[in-house]
Amino acid sequence: MLELATDPGVSSLMLSRIQFAANISFHILFPTINIALCWMLLFFKVRYATTGDDNWLRVYRFWVRIFALTFALGVVTGVTMSFQFGTNWPGFMETVGNIAGPLLGYEVLTAFFLEATFLPIMLFGIERVSDRTHTIATALVTLGTSMSAFWILSLDSWMQTPAGFEMRDGVAYVTDWWEVIFNPSMPYRLTHMLLASGLTAAFFVAGISAYRIYKGDPKHSAKLALKFAIITAAILAPLQILVGDFHGLNTLKYQPAKVAAMEGIWETEKGAPLLLFAIPDEETRSNKYEIAIPNLASIILTHEVDGELQGVNDFPDAAPPVAPIFFSFRVMVGTGVLMLLTAGFGCWYFVRKNQYPPWLLKATIAMTFSGWVATLAGWYVTEIGRQPFLVSGVLRTADAATQIPSGNIALSLAMYLSIYFLLLVAYISTLFVMAHRAIRLEANNLHVSDMQTDPAAVGGGMSEKQFNLEKQA
């Protein structure tokens, strides 16, 4: 990494962009899970309260621990994001701080304080407060996570499709807060991201639940969580496709250069084909090794067989890099198709066969973190597609970047990447340790409040001899 700093072709601007991308890529992994996982926890708690079935509380108690771990990492990694506005992107706040500052402040006031206040009750109060109070605390934390997503996506959407402001002496001033918050792309981006979070959490829950079952977990609670997650994914996946179509049409209207890069269209043309595969060449401004379906891109984006789509070459001073957007978009779509197929097969086996075959358990385990792949790919399309602007049409990325030496940025980038790699390995390892612990410590619990397994209680679980062998192992 330090070698990059000595490379004359690698500037402070490029290193700052890489560092911000690394930070946001790592940070987004955790809120993407928790935004929807919190709603799932609320569902589990309400189901327990309405049915009295201990299995729902078992599911809740297992997943609330994973929520807490994920929440902690999300908060810590989020703090580093705010530092970079001052260290790496001073021109951002100087130019649009009148808009970005309040939106970030609203996120803290309406979301972070709500989460910080009621999270301790949610995590530690299940046996200390009434069931109703605990459910309300869970609901308020859930509301807080969603409000956080609302304000952050409002700001990001405004950077994509700015509205409700005017420029005075190179500084943005708000003229209409309603237009700032509910800018043209905000409703589509928020809905798309919430559904993405739902799919990410659904496959996260399904994958770890499938892992528990595959490793011999005999409890009904693991099967219940798997069934719930797979059905949730099967509902959300088609909705995401529909919302993605609307979001694409909105992007075509307000950011046609991004859509041209997504589709690999260099020259404006009618009846544009859908490229299943190609290798975009920035130098020749063309694609190599195209595999295309005639007219399909125009049909999808304009709903007309001969619909006209603008090409990248129509935006000589505002064209984003094509290759990373082109490939990221296909990774996102491809992962989404795999999600749809996995959820579809899972529902069919649950509903028609009342079983979940071993091969599908393995496939579901393999899809545990598929939501991360799709979300990151989607964010790369969104953020790289905005280039060369930090705020579309208002502030160029190069004009907001720091002037500090590239060596300093390379050093901090190397530290970030090292720490993030270790944290990610530790996080994933801990998840599966927790899954193993749930198999061992809850195998024979007659009461969900008892976290120490009673080997004498053999209500359908392993024998005392088997338990002792497991305990020794």
FENGINOR-V57867 format. One record per residue. N is the residue number from 1. SS is DSSP state (a for helix, b for strand, c for the rest). NEAR is the number of other ideal C-beta (glycine too) atoms within 10 Angstrom. D_LAST is the distance of its C-alpha to the last C-alpha in whole Angstrom. Layout:
BEGIN
n = [N:N]
ss = [SS:SS]
near = [NEAR:NEAR]
d_last = [D_LAST:D_LAST]
END
This chain:
BEGIN
n = [1:2:3:4:5:6:7:8:9:10:11:12:13:14:15:16:17:18:19:20:21:22:23:24:25:26:27:28:29:30:31:32:33:34:35:36:37:38:39:40:41:42:43:44:45:46:47:48:49:50:51:52:53:54:55:56:57:58:59:60:61:62:63:64:65:66:67:68:69:70:71:72:73:74:75:76:77:78:79:80:81:82:83:84:85:86:87:88:89:90:91:92:93:94:95:96:97:98:99:100:101:102:103:104:105:106:107:108:109:110:111:112:113:114:115:116:117:118:119:120:121:122:123:124:125:126:127:128:129:130:131:132:133:134:135:136:137:138:139:140:141:142:143:144:145:146:147:148:149:150:151:152:153:154:155:156:157:158:159:160:161:162:163:164:165:166:167:168:169:170:171:172:173:174:175:176:177:178:179:180:181:182:183:184:185:186:187:188:189:190:191:192:193:194:195:196:197:198:199:200:201:202:203:204:205:206:207:208:209:210:211:212:213:214:215:216:217:218:219:220:221:222:223:224:225:226:227:228:229:230:231:232:233:234:235:236:237:238:239:240:241:242:243:244:245:246:247:248:249:250:251:252:253:254:255:256:257:258:259:260:261:262:263:264:265:266:267:268:269:270:271:272:273:274:275:276:277:278:279:280:281:282:283:284:285:286:287:288:289:290:291:292:293:294:295:296:297:298:299:300:301:302:303:304:305:306:307:308:309:310:311:312:313:314:315:316:317:318:319:320:321:322:323:324:325:326:327:328:329:330:331:332:333:334:335:336:337:338:339:340:341:342:343:344:345:346:347:348:349:350:351:352:353:354:355:356:357:358:359:360:361:362:363:364:365:366:367:368:369:370:371:372:373:374:375:376:377:378:379:380:381:382:383:384:385:386:387:388:389:390:391:392:393:394:395:396:397:398:399:400:401:402:403:404:405:406:407:408:409:410:411:412:413:414:415:416:417:418:419:420:421:422:423:424:425:426:427:428:429:430:431:432:433:434:435:436:437:438:439:440:441:442:443:444:445:446:447:448:449:450:451:452:453:454:455:456:457:458:459:460:461:462:463:464:465:466:467:468:469:470:471:472:473]
ss = [c:a:a:a:a:a:c:c:c:c:c:a:a:a:a:a:a:a:a:a:a:a:a:a:a:a:a:a:a:a:a:a:a:a:a:a:a:a:a:a:a:a:a:a:a:a:a:a:a:a:a:c:c:a:a:a:a:a:a:a:a:a:a:a:a:a:a:a:a:a:a:a:a:a:a:a:a:a:a:a:a:a:a:a:a:a:a:c:c:a:a:a:a:a:a:a:a:a:a:a:a:a:a:a:a:a:a:a:a:a:a:a:a:a:a:a:a:a:a:a:a:a:a:a:c:c:c:c:c:c:a:a:a:a:a:a:a:a:a:a:a:a:a:a:a:a:a:a:a:a:a:a:a:a:a:a:a:a:a:a:c:c:c:c:b:b:b:b:c:c:b:b:b:b:c:c:a:a:a:a:a:c:c:c:c:a:a:a:a:a:a:a:a:a:a:a:a:a:a:a:a:a:a:a:a:a:a:a:a:a:a:a:a:a:c:c:c:c:c:a:a:a:a:a:a:a:a:a:a:a:a:a:a:a:a:a:a:a:a:a:a:a:a:a:a:a:a:a:a:a:a:a:a:a:c:a:a:a:a:a:a:a:a:c:c:c:c:c:b:b:c:c:c:b:b:b:b:b:b:b:b:c:c:c:c:b:b:b:b:b:b:b:b:c:c:a:a:a:a:a:a:a:c:c:c:c:c:b:b:c:c:a:a:a:c:c:c:c:c:c:c:a:a:a:a:a:a:a:a:a:a:a:a:a:a:a:a:a:a:a:a:a:a:a:a:a:a:a:a:a:a:a:a:c:c:c:c:a:a:a:a:a:a:a:a:a:c:c:c:a:a:a:a:a:a:a:a:a:a:a:a:a:a:a:c:c:c:c:b:b:b:c:c:c:b:b:a:a:a:a:c:c:c:c:c:a:a:a:a:a:a:a:a:a:a:a:a:a:a:a:a:a:a:a:a:a:a:a:a:a:a:a:a:a:a:a:a:a:a:a:a:c:c:c:c:c:c:c:c:c:c:c:c:c:c:c:c:c:c:c:c:c:c:a:a:a:a:a:a:a:a:a:c]
near = [16:11:8:17:19:10:12:6:6:16:15:19:18:15:27:23:21:18:21:19:15:14:21:20:17:21:20:23:23:21:24:27:26:28:22:28:25:28:21:23:24:19:17:25:25:15:18:21:14:9:10:9:14:16:19:23:21:22:28:26:19:25:24:19:15:21:24:14:17:23:22:12:21:20:15:12:22:19:9:18:16:10:11:18:18:11:15:23:20:15:19:21:15:13:21:24:14:15:22:18:13:17:19:18:11:17:20:13:13:15:21:16:11:18:21:13:13:22:21:11:18:26:16:12:16:20:7:9:14:9:12:9:13:21:18:16:21:28:18:17:27:25:18:22:24:17:18:23:21:19:21:20:20:20:22:20:24:28:23:24:21:23:18:17:22:10:12:9:5:10:13:22:12:13:11:12:13:9:16:23:20:17:22:19:26:23:16:19:22:19:18:21:26:20:19:24:26:24:28:29:28:27:30:26:26:28:25:25:31:30:22:26:21:15:14:10:21:14:22:14:24:26:18:18:27:24:18:20:24:28:17:22:29:21:15:24:23:12:13:23:14:11:20:19:13:13:20:19:15:19:24:19:12:17:25:20:23:26:24:28:29:26:27:28:26:21:14:15:16:13:17:28:19:17:20:11:13:21:13:22:13:12:5:9:14:14:19:9:7:14:10:16:11:12:17:17:23:23:17:16:23:17:10:12:12:12:17:13:21:17:20:27:13:16:16:7:6:17:20:22:15:25:16:17:27:22:18:22:22:18:16:22:17:13:22:22:12:18:24:18:13:23:26:15:18:26:16:13:15:18:11:8:9:8:8:21:12:10:9:18:21:13:17:28:18:13:24:20:16:22:27:19:18:24:23:21:21:23:20:20:26:23:21:19:24:21:21:13:21:22:22:20:11:16:22:16:19:14:16:22:23:19:8:15:12:22:14:14:27:22:15:20:23:15:11:19:16:11:13:19:11:10:14:13:10:12:16:12:10:13:18:14:10:17:19:15:13:22:20:14:15:21:21:22:19:12:10:19:10:13:11:8:19:14:18:8:16:15:8:10:17:19:11:13:9:14:20:12:11:17:11:6:7]
d_last = [42:45:46:47:49:51:52:56:55:52:53:52:53:50:47:48:47:44:43:44:42:39:39:40:37:34:35:36:33:32:35:35:32:32:36:35:32:33:36:33:31:35:35:32:33:36:35:33:36:38:36:34:31:28:26:29:27:24:25:27:24:22:24:26:23:24:27:27:25:28:31:30:30:33:35:34:35:38:40:40:42:45:45:46:49:51:50:50:52:55:57:55:55:59:60:58:57:59:57:53:53:54:52:49:50:50:46:45:48:47:43:41:43:42:38:38:40:38:34:33:34:33:29:29:32:31:31:34:36:38:36:39:39:36:37:40:38:36:39:41:38:38:42:41:39:41:44:43:43:46:48:46:47:50:51:49:52:54:54:54:57:59:61:63:64:67:67:69:70:66:64:63:64:63:66:64:60:60:61:58:55:56:57:58:54:52:52:51:48:47:46:45:42:41:41:39:37:36:35:33:31:31:29:27:26:26:24:21:22:22:19:17:19:18:14:15:16:18:20:24:24:22:25:27:26:27:30:31:31:32:35:36:35:38:40:40:40:44:45:44:46:49:49:48:51:53:52:53:56:56:55:58:60:59:58:59:58:55:55:57:54:52:54:55:59:61:64:65:66:66:64:61:58:55:53:50:49:52:51:54:56:57:60:61:61:60:57:56:54:55:53:55:56:60:61:57:57:60:59:56:58:61:61:64:64:66:65:65:63:63:62:60:64:65:63:64:64:61:59:55:53:53:50:47:48:49:46:44:45:44:41:41:43:41:37:39:40:37:35:38:37:34:35:37:35:33:35:37:34:33:37:38:35:33:30:28:28:25:27:28:25:24:28:27:24:26:28:26:28:31:33:33:34:37:38:38:40:43:43:44:47:48:48:49:51:53:54:56:56:54:56:58:62:61:59:59:55:57:59:56:54:54:56:54:53:51:49:48:47:45:43:42:41:39:37:36:35:33:31:31:29:27:27:26:23:22:23:21:18:18:19:16:13:15:15:11:12:14:13:10:13:16:15:17:19:23:24:23:24:21:18:16:15:17:15:19:20:20:22:21:17:15:15:14:12:11:10:9:6:5:5:4:0]
END
